[in-house]
Amino acid sequence: MRKTNEPVHCFLHLVASQNGGALQKMRKPWYEAREFAELSKSVTPHILRHTRATWLVQSGIDLWEAAGTLGMSVQMLEEVYGHHSPDFQKKAAEV
């Protein structure tokens, strides 16, 4: 567990093992990252992907750009997360 007086180090990507080689398994690094971030054990990479998709759509970012960062098609993003868009049913509500 991280102590509150320790500095927080930010990582954009986990790209290699501690010795610089390719990672063979993600289980241990994921558990360590989750503990470092003080997240519940119920938080999984899949849940984080759903959260990111929801937040991207809510922000109104271009769906093509959002889908690209998530590694999914625009069609999938629209079908699963489209109802989170600030414009969802806007025209229907104005009728």
Beta strands, then each sheet from edge to edge (+ up, - down):
end
